[in-house]
Amino acid sequence: MKTRQLISPIAILLASASGSAGAAEIYGGNGIGFSNNTVNPTTGAPPSGPWVANIIFGKQDVKTGAAPATIKTGDNITHPAQAADAAKNGNTQIVPTLKSMSWCDTDGVKALMTETIESGKCYGWSMHNRWMVLDFNALQKAGLTSVWVSMTAKRYNDNDAITTEDDLVPALTVFQGRQDQGIHLHWFPSQFQQMASFWAWKLTPFAGGITKSNGWSTGYMAAGSLDSANVTGKLKLKPGGQNYLTVSVGGDAKHSDPKLKHDVNFAFEVTVSRKKPATASTSGGGGSAAGNLDKCGCEIGVTQWHASMNHCMAIAQCTPIAGTADQCKTPEMCERDGGR
């Protein structure tokens, strides 16, 4: 994050357009949800809604070679206008850890629910994930009608003595819009987003043309790697000041016991471009998609259904546990069982 002299609210919002490559402005929030306050006319501070981070993009960020906007556990993202107060009162805004097993759960959310959920499907813990708002309104005002956005959640080792925090299997869900009304519950539809009745009822799945899985990805589906998850797509920009993406970053785990959640470091990276990235993801997990789904909803030749984890998993990750109670279901098994 760059520290700049504050001139006006407009300058705050458009500051990223006047800086060097990778000049996206990153400001802290306070957790889950959003407060629809306007920019403070006195201090120039942005809305203080409870997000982990607000990331504001400008024209400089779409130039060829611009560095991605990146945040990671431990970063100080206190707004410059709030820095003095934060230092005085000890409320500096530091990017926190998230929880492992925060992105995919079914048994845990059932105990919390007062409304019906879709049985056997994958839901995330909103209080254990980390939520960010990506703001593209300055780009629309500058004349752009669309941008390509590539968002990657990554494992991150902060090189301290606590090694248990370095084993994240990252996952992310991307929604279009910004939640500024309503209450929040503990859960959200992380992968199967048909459910409209959840806390962020103003949000819709991000379907950007490239990602076939409606804006979600988990490291478990990556091609041979568990350390990153990517969603890439094209975002159309429209007048009206509502050009936002909302990203929830969470974690899967290498086990299936929901009682074993623990703090995990993470990094999150966003690249914005005018043209389709050469390495754009073609599936929810960042691997190459076969295109045909089996009766469990997994891509044949790429992923298979893992019953206890409640989502599709890369075939390479299924092989070591074949023949055990946790065996992934092959397309033949899905055909025989009529699905999951």
VOPAGU-2260 file (C-alpha; in pm, 1 decimal, decimal comma):
REM VOPAGU-2260
SITE   aa  ch    i         X         Y         Z
SITE  MET   A    0       0,0       0,0       0,0
SITE  LYS   A    1     129,6     348,1     -82,3
SITE  THR   A    2      99,0     629,8     168,4
SITE  ARG   A    3      -6,3     952,2      -3,0
SITE  GLN   A    4     -91,5    1302,0     109,9
SITE  LEU   A    5    -469,8    1326,3     132,5
SITE  ILE   A    6    -611,4    1605,2     -81,4
SITE  SER   A    7    -977,7    1526,1    -129,9
SITE  PRO   A    8   -1220,9    1232,2    -126,2
SITE  ILE   A    9   -1204,2    1215,5    -505,1
SITE  ALA   A   10    -826,5    1203,3    -492,0
SITE  ILE   A   11    -846,5     913,9    -248,5
SITE  LEU   A   12   -1066,1     709,5    -477,7
SITE  LEU   A   13    -864,6     786,1    -789,7
SITE  ALA   A   14    -518,5     780,9    -634,3
SITE  SER   A   15    -436,2     448,1    -795,6
SITE  ALA   A   16    -464,7     606,4   -1139,9
SITE  SER   A   17    -175,2     845,7   -1073,2
SITE  GLY   A   18      81,8     617,4    -911,6
SITE  SER   A   19     331,8     370,8   -1048,1
SITE  ALA   A   20     259,6      23,5   -1183,9
SITE  GLY   A   21      66,6    -187,5    -938,9
SITE  ALA   A   22     -70,6     119,6    -761,4
SITE  ALA   A   23    -402,6     -27,8    -648,9
SITE  GLU   A   24    -505,8     121,5    -314,8
SITE  ILE   A   25    -562,1    -132,4     -34,1
SITE  TYR   A   26    -747,2     -21,9     277,5
SITE  GLY   A   27    -852,2    -221,4     580,6
SITE  GLY   A   28   -1196,1    -313,3     709,6
SITE  ASN   A   29   -1324,7    -494,8    1016,8
SITE  GLY   A   30   -1444,8    -844,9     925,9
SITE  ILE   A   31   -1769,2    -970,1     771,3
SITE  GLY   A   32   -2043,2    -767,4     606,2
SITE  PHE   A   33   -2043,6    -408,0     485,2
SITE  SER   A   34   -2148,1     -63,7     605,6
SITE  ASN   A   35   -2267,3     152,4     317,0
SITE  ASN   A   36   -2109,8     473,5     445,6
SITE  THR   A   37   -1971,5     728,9     201,1
SITE  VAL   A   38   -1616,3     857,6     196,1
SITE  ASN   A   39   -1557,2    1080,3     498,1
SITE  PRO   A   40   -1559,4    1437,3     359,0
SITE  THR   A   41   -1323,9    1562,5     631,9
SITE  THR   A   42   -1052,3    1298,4     646,5
SITE  GLY   A   43   -1095,7    1140,1     303,8
SITE  ALA   A   44   -1122,4     798,2     466,9
SITE  PRO   A   45   -1318,2     534,3     270,8
SITE  PRO   A   46   -1618,7     347,8     413,2
SITE  SER   A   47   -1534,8     175,4     741,9
SITE  GLY   A   48   -1748,4    -127,0     670,2
SITE  PRO   A   49   -1636,2    -456,3     819,9
SITE  TRP   A   50   -1430,4    -603,6     537,7
SITE  VAL   A   51   -1077,4    -730,3     577,2
SITE  ALA   A   52    -980,1    -513,2     280,2
SITE  ASN   A   53   -1112,9    -276,3      16,8
SITE  ILE   A   54    -898,5    -277,7    -299,1
SITE  ILE   A   55    -952,2      16,9    -534,9
SITE  PHE   A   56    -821,0     -10,8    -892,0
SITE  GLY   A   57    -727,1     267,0   -1134,6
SITE  LYS   A   58    -614,1     291,7   -1498,6
SITE  GLN   A   59    -249,6     232,2   -1408,6
SITE  ASP   A   60    -342,2    -115,0   -1286,6
SITE  VAL   A   61    -457,4    -232,7   -1630,6
SITE  LYS   A   62    -139,3    -130,3   -1812,1
SITE  THR   A   63      80,6    -408,2   -1949,1
SITE  GLY   A   64     331,7    -513,5   -1687,4
SITE  ALA   A   65     147,9    -363,2   -1392,0
SITE  ALA   A   66     217,0    -550,2   -1071,1
SITE  PRO   A   67     -72,8    -739,1    -912,1
SITE  ALA   A   68    -242,8    -603,0    -602,8
SITE  THR   A   69    -140,4    -832,3    -317,2
SITE  ILE   A   70    -225,6    -867,9      49,5
SITE  LYS   A   71    -109,9   -1131,5     296,6
SITE  THR   A   72    -138,7   -1221,9     661,6
SITE  GLY   A   73      48,4    -966,5     870,1
SITE  ASP   A   74      23,3    -670,5     628,7
SITE  ASN   A   75     -63,4    -333,4     780,2
SITE  ILE   A   76    -347,7    -195,9     567,6
SITE  THR   A   77    -458,0      87,9     794,6
SITE  HIS   A   78    -580,5     383,6     587,5
SITE  PRO   A   79    -332,7     675,3     605,8
SITE  ALA   A   80    -607,0     904,5     737,5
SITE  GLN   A   81    -661,9     666,0    1028,4
SITE  ALA   A   82    -298,0     581,3    1101,5
SITE  ALA   A   83    -244,4     831,8    1383,2
SITE  ASP   A   84    -562,7     729,9    1561,9
SITE  ALA   A   85    -481,1     361,2    1509,2
SITE  ALA   A   86    -136,2     402,2    1661,5
SITE  LYS   A   87    -277,2     594,1    1957,4
SITE  ASN   A   88    -558,3     351,0    2031,9
SITE  GLY   A   89    -389,6      27,0    1931,8
SITE  ASN   A   90    -635,1     -62,7    1654,3
SITE  THR   A   91    -399,0     -80,4    1358,8
SITE  GLN   A   92    -563,5    -289,6    1085,9
SITE  ILE   A   93    -348,9    -596,5    1020,1
SITE  VAL   A   94    -447,0    -868,1     772,1
SITE  PRO   A   95    -536,8   -1164,9     996,3
SITE  THR   A   96    -510,5   -1538,1     949,2
SITE  LEU   A   97    -813,5   -1738,5     837,9
SITE  LYS   A   98    -922,5   -2086,4     947,1
SITE  SER   A   99    -848,4   -2415,4     777,8
SITE  MET   A  100   -1162,3   -2606,4     676,1
SITE  SER   A  101   -1346,1   -2275,5     647,7
SITE  TRP   A  102   -1448,8   -2309,5     284,2
SITE  CYS   A  103   -1623,3   -2647,0     265,5
SITE  ASP   A  104   -1842,9   -2785,8     540,8
SITE  THR   A  105   -2187,0   -2943,0     565,6
SITE  ASP   A  106   -2227,4   -3098,8     909,1
SITE  GLY   A  107   -2123,2   -2785,3    1094,9
SITE  VAL   A  108   -2361,0   -2551,0     917,5
SITE  LYS   A  109   -2655,4   -2785,2     962,5
SITE  ALA   A  110   -2635,1   -2733,7    1337,8
SITE  LEU   A  111   -2655,8   -2355,5    1291,5
SITE  MET   A  112   -2923,4   -2330,7    1027,1
SITE  THR   A  113   -3275,8   -2207,6    1086,4
SITE  GLU   A  114   -3364,7   -2243,3     719,3
SITE  THR   A  115   -3329,7   -2535,4     480,1
SITE  ILE   A  116   -2998,0   -2596,0     305,7
SITE  GLU   A  117   -2923,8   -2828,3      17,3
SITE  SER   A  118   -2817,5   -3155,2     174,4
SITE  GLY   A  119   -2469,5   -3289,1     103,0
SITE  LYS   A  120   -2340,2   -2973,8     -60,6
SITE  CYS   A  121   -2049,8   -2747,8      18,2
SITE  TYR   A  122   -2087,8   -2439,0     237,9
SITE  GLY   A  123   -1833,5   -2202,4     387,7
SITE  TRP   A  124   -1797,4   -2043,1     729,7
SITE  SER   A  125   -1824,8   -1668,8     671,5
SITE  MET   A  126   -1675,8   -1588,5    1013,0
SITE  HIS   A  127   -1368,8   -1805,0     940,8
SITE  ASN   A  128   -1312,1   -1686,3     582,5
SITE  ARG   A  129   -1166,3   -1346,5     491,3
SITE  TRP   A  130   -1377,2   -1113,6     276,8
SITE  MET   A  131   -1252,3    -846,3      37,7
SITE  VAL   A  132   -1421,6    -594,6    -191,4
SITE  LEU   A  133   -1262,9    -517,7    -529,0
SITE  ASP   A  134   -1367,6    -171,8    -652,5
SITE  PHE   A  135   -1352,7    -105,0   -1030,1
SITE  ASN   A  136   -1560,8     214,1   -1041,1
SITE  ALA   A  137   -1263,6     439,8   -1120,1
SITE  LEU   A  138   -1195,9     225,7   -1430,2
SITE  GLN   A  139   -1555,3     263,6   -1550,3
SITE  LYS   A  140   -1540,7     639,9   -1495,5
SITE  ALA   A  141   -1217,2     646,3   -1696,9
SITE  GLY   A  142   -1401,5     500,9   -1996,9
SITE  LEU   A  143   -1339,4     125,2   -1974,2
SITE  THR   A  144   -1639,5     -96,3   -2046,4
SITE  SER   A  145   -1486,2    -425,0   -1927,7
SITE  VAL   A  146   -1174,7    -570,6   -1766,2
SITE  TRP   A  147   -1031,2    -917,4   -1714,3
SITE  VAL   A  148    -978,3    -999,0   -1348,1
SITE  SER   A  149    -757,8   -1284,1   -1224,8
SITE  MET   A  150    -786,3   -1358,4    -850,1
SITE  THR   A  151    -560,1   -1607,9    -674,9
SITE  ALA   A  152    -567,2   -1731,7    -316,5
SITE  LYS   A  153    -230,7   -1872,4    -207,7
SITE  ARG   A  154     -62,3   -2061,4      74,3
SITE  TYR   A  155     170,4   -1828,1     262,6
SITE  ASN   A  156     461,5   -1897,6     494,9
SITE  ASP   A  157     537,5   -1596,6     715,6
SITE  ASN   A  158     865,0   -1758,1     833,1
SITE  ASP   A  159     789,1   -1739,4    1202,0
SITE  ALA   A  160     816,4   -2023,7    1452,1
SITE  ILE   A  161     451,4   -2128,9    1417,6
SITE  THR   A  162     466,5   -2383,7    1136,0
SITE  THR   A  163     110,2   -2508,7    1185,3
SITE  GLU   A  164     -11,3   -2185,8    1023,2
SITE  ASP   A  165     164,3   -2257,0     694,5
SITE  ASP   A  166     -34,5   -2553,9     558,8
SITE  LEU   A  167    -333,4   -2384,6     392,2
SITE  VAL   A  168    -507,4   -2555,0     100,2
SITE  PRO   A  169    -655,2   -2229,9     -34,3
SITE  ALA   A  170    -999,4   -2182,8    -182,3
SITE  LEU   A  171   -1201,8   -1881,0    -287,3
SITE  THR   A  172   -1551,2   -1785,1    -394,9
SITE  VAL   A  173   -1613,9   -1472,2    -602,2
SITE  PHE   A  174   -1944,3   -1288,0    -603,5
SITE  GLN   A  175   -2049,9    -996,7    -820,3
SITE  GLY   A  176   -2168,7    -694,0    -624,1
SITE  ARG   A  177   -2109,9    -550,1    -278,2
SITE  GLN   A  178   -2318,5    -634,4      25,7
SITE  ASP   A  179   -2443,8    -314,1     190,4
SITE  GLN   A  180   -2767,6    -427,4     351,5
SITE  GLY   A  181   -2903,1    -710,9     561,1
SITE  ILE   A  182   -2765,8    -928,7     838,5
SITE  HIS   A  183   -2509,3   -1205,6     819,0
SITE  LEU   A  184   -2520,0   -1566,1     930,7
SITE  HIS   A  185   -2227,1   -1796,2     990,4
SITE  TRP   A  186   -2235,7   -1966,1     652,7
SITE  PHE   A  187   -2240,5   -1889,9     280,8
SITE  PRO   A  188   -2274,6   -2101,6     -36,9
SITE  SER   A  189   -1910,0   -2146,6    -127,2
SITE  GLN   A  190   -1934,9   -2378,9    -426,6
SITE  PHE   A  191   -2297,1   -2465,1    -497,2
SITE  GLN   A  192   -2446,3   -2119,8    -516,0
SITE  GLN   A  193   -2807,3   -2197,4    -603,0
SITE  MET   A  194   -2917,0   -2089,4    -255,9
SITE  ALA   A  195   -3034,7   -1727,6    -259,1
SITE  SER   A  196   -3134,7   -1711,1     108,9
SITE  PHE   A  197   -2804,6   -1645,0     283,9
SITE  TRP   A  198   -2661,0   -1340,5     455,0
SITE  ALA   A  199   -2523,9   -1174,5     140,0
SITE  TRP   A  200   -2855,2   -1183,8     -42,2
SITE  LYS   A  201   -2761,9    -890,3    -267,9
SITE  LEU   A  202   -2468,0   -1077,9    -417,7
SITE  THR   A  203   -2473,9   -1307,2    -721,5
SITE  PRO   A  204   -2215,3   -1564,2    -840,0
SITE  PHE   A  205   -1943,9   -1423,2   -1064,7
SITE  ALA   A  206   -1972,8   -1588,9   -1404,9
SITE  GLY   A  207   -1704,5   -1417,4   -1607,5
SITE  GLY   A  208   -1694,8   -1632,6   -1919,0
SITE  ILE   A  209   -1379,3   -1831,3   -1843,6
SITE  THR   A  210   -1453,2   -1994,2   -1510,0
SITE  LYS   A  211   -1708,2   -2265,8   -1579,9
SITE  SER   A  212   -1790,0   -2318,0   -1215,5
SITE  ASN   A  213   -1956,2   -1983,2   -1142,3
SITE  GLY   A  214   -1671,6   -1812,7    -966,7
SITE  TRP   A  215   -1523,6   -2063,1    -722,8
SITE  SER   A  216   -1198,0   -2252,9    -698,2
SITE  THR   A  217   -1020,4   -2478,6    -449,9
SITE  GLY   A  218    -658,3   -2587,6    -431,7
SITE  TYR   A  219    -783,1   -2944,7    -414,4
SITE  MET   A  220    -876,1   -2918,6    -780,9
SITE  ALA   A  221    -550,9   -2766,3    -903,0
SITE  ALA   A  222    -340,6   -2970,9   -1140,2
SITE  GLY   A  223    -102,7   -3143,5    -901,9
SITE  SER   A  224     -74,0   -2858,8    -651,9
SITE  LEU   A  225    -249,6   -2773,7    -327,3
SITE  ASP   A  226     -97,6   -2428,8    -273,0
SITE  SER   A  227    -313,9   -2198,9    -488,9
SITE  ALA   A  228    -663,0   -2152,4    -628,9
SITE  ASN   A  229    -761,3   -1915,3    -909,8
SITE  VAL   A  230   -1074,7   -1760,7   -1057,0
SITE  THR   A  231   -1036,7   -1560,0   -1377,7
SITE  GLY   A  232   -1312,9   -1389,6   -1571,5
SITE  LYS   A  233   -1430,2   -1085,2   -1762,5
SITE  LEU   A  234   -1616,5    -817,3   -1567,8
SITE  LYS   A  235   -1843,8    -579,1   -1757,2
SITE  LEU   A  236   -1832,9    -224,2   -1622,8
SITE  LYS   A  237   -2150,6     -16,5   -1618,4
SITE  PRO   A  238   -2239,7     338,7   -1508,9
SITE  GLY   A  239   -2393,8     375,1   -1167,3
SITE  GLY   A  240   -2105,8     318,4    -927,7
SITE  GLN   A  241   -2178,4     -49,1    -860,7
SITE  ASN   A  242   -1878,3    -213,4   -1025,5
SITE  TYR   A  243   -1765,2    -444,5    -745,8
SITE  LEU   A  244   -1651,8    -801,1    -692,2
SITE  THR   A  245   -1672,7    -955,2    -346,0
SITE  VAL   A  246   -1416,2   -1227,6    -274,6
SITE  SER   A  247   -1426,9   -1473,9      12,8
SITE  VAL   A  248   -1094,7   -1651,5      74,3
SITE  GLY   A  249   -1095,6   -1964,0     288,7
SITE  GLY   A  250    -928,4   -2297,6     336,6
SITE  ASP   A  251    -983,5   -2661,0     270,1
SITE  ALA   A  252    -783,5   -2913,1     466,5
SITE  LYS   A  253    -605,6   -3244,4     417,6
SITE  HIS   A  254    -835,9   -3416,5     663,0
SITE  SER   A  255   -1212,4   -3440,7     708,2
SITE  ASP   A  256   -1255,3   -3376,6    1081,2
SITE  PRO   A  257   -1444,9   -3044,8    1121,6
SITE  LYS   A  258   -1316,8   -3015,9    1479,5
SITE  LEU   A  259    -960,9   -2962,1    1359,7
SITE  LYS   A  260    -993,9   -2605,7    1227,5
SITE  HIS   A  261    -684,6   -2399,3    1301,0
SITE  ASP   A  262    -538,3   -2057,4    1215,7
SITE  VAL   A  263    -373,9   -2042,8     873,0
SITE  ASN   A  264    -177,3   -1773,4     689,0
SITE  PHE   A  265    -288,7   -1673,3     340,9
SITE  ALA   A  266    -202,3   -1444,0      52,5
SITE  PHE   A  267    -441,2   -1296,9    -204,0
SITE  GLU   A  268    -340,5   -1156,3    -542,1
SITE  VAL   A  269    -540,6    -969,2    -808,4
SITE  THR   A  270    -430,7    -888,0   -1162,8
SITE  VAL   A  271    -644,3    -662,9   -1384,9
SITE  SER   A  272    -599,9    -639,8   -1761,8
SITE  ARG   A  273    -777,3    -515,4   -2072,7
SITE  LYS   A  274    -719,1    -841,2   -2258,6
SITE  LYS   A  275    -777,1   -1201,5   -2161,7
SITE  PRO   A  276    -475,9   -1331,6   -1966,1
SITE  ALA   A  277    -272,3   -1594,8   -2149,5
SITE  THR   A  278    -286,7   -1818,8   -1842,4
SITE  ALA   A  279    -659,3   -1774,7   -1774,2
SITE  SER   A  280    -815,8   -2059,2   -1580,7
SITE  THR   A  281   -1059,3   -2280,8   -1770,7
SITE  SER   A  282   -1213,3   -2449,5   -1469,9
SITE  GLY   A  283   -1299,2   -2389,1   -1108,2
SITE  GLY   A  284    -975,9   -2547,1    -992,1
SITE  GLY   A  285    -729,3   -2388,8   -1229,8
SITE  GLY   A  286    -663,2   -2705,7   -1430,6
SITE  SER   A  287    -759,2   -2782,9   -1788,4
SITE  ALA   A  288   -1120,4   -2885,9   -1814,5
SITE  ALA   A  289   -1236,2   -3195,2   -1996,7
SITE  GLY   A  290   -1572,6   -3027,9   -2039,3
SITE  ASN   A  291   -1798,4   -3326,4   -1960,2
SITE  LEU   A  292   -1949,8   -3373,2   -1614,8
SITE  ASP   A  293   -2033,4   -3703,4   -1450,8
SITE  LYS   A  294   -2348,8   -3757,2   -1247,0
SITE  CYS   A  295   -2172,3   -3625,2    -937,3
SITE  GLY   A  296   -2108,6   -3295,0   -1116,7
SITE  CYS   A  297   -1732,2   -3344,0   -1151,3
SITE  GLU   A  298   -1531,6   -3295,9   -1471,4
SITE  ILE   A  299   -1453,6   -3634,9   -1621,7
SITE  GLY   A  300   -1080,8   -3690,1   -1649,3
SITE  VAL   A  301   -1003,4   -3395,1   -1420,7
SITE  THR   A  302   -1180,7   -3439,1   -1087,6
SITE  GLN   A  303   -1381,1   -3695,6    -891,8
SITE  TRP   A  304   -1634,6   -3660,2    -609,9
SITE  HIS   A  305   -1490,1   -3690,4    -258,3
SITE  ALA   A  306   -1777,6   -3781,6     -28,1
SITE  SER   A  307   -1639,9   -3680,1     310,4
SITE  MET   A  308   -1495,8   -3349,8     181,3
SITE  ASN   A  309   -1819,8   -3278,2      -5,3
SITE  HIS   A  310   -1663,9   -3146,9    -323,8
SITE  CYS   A  311   -1484,9   -3254,8    -639,0
SITE  MET   A  312   -1114,4   -3326,1    -594,7
SITE  ALA   A  313    -827,8   -3353,5    -841,9
SITE  ILE   A  314    -783,6   -3716,6    -949,6
SITE  ALA   A  315    -416,9   -3703,6    -846,7
SITE  GLN   A  316    -527,8   -3629,2    -491,8
SITE  CYS   A  317    -775,2   -3917,7    -494,4
SITE  THR   A  318    -527,0   -4187,2    -593,9
SITE  PRO   A  319    -340,0   -4224,0    -260,3
SITE  ILE   A  320    -663,7   -4297,2     -76,8
SITE  ALA   A  321    -824,5   -4529,0    -330,9
SITE  GLY   A  322    -971,7   -4837,7    -167,4
SITE  THR   A  323   -1025,0   -4667,8     167,9
SITE  ALA   A  324   -1346,2   -4535,7     316,5
SITE  ASP   A  325   -1253,7   -4196,8     168,5
SITE  GLN   A  326   -1217,7   -4321,8    -188,0
SITE  CYS   A  327   -1327,7   -4069,3    -446,2
SITE  LYS   A  328   -1618,8   -4177,3    -661,0
SITE  THR   A  329   -1526,5   -4259,5   -1018,8
SITE  PRO   A  330   -1764,8   -4167,0   -1302,6
SITE  GLU   A  331   -1874,9   -4530,7   -1304,6
SITE  MET   A  332   -1960,8   -4512,8    -934,2
SITE  CYS   A  333   -2149,9   -4188,2    -988,2
SITE  GLU   A  334   -2343,0   -4350,7   -1273,7
SITE  ARG   A  335   -2424,4   -4654,4   -1060,9
SITE  ASP   A  336   -2535,2   -4446,7    -762,7
SITE  GLY   A  337   -2722,1   -4186,0    -965,4
SITE  GLY   A  338   -2497,2   -3907,3    -836,3
SITE  ARG   A  339   -2363,4   -3826,5    -493,1
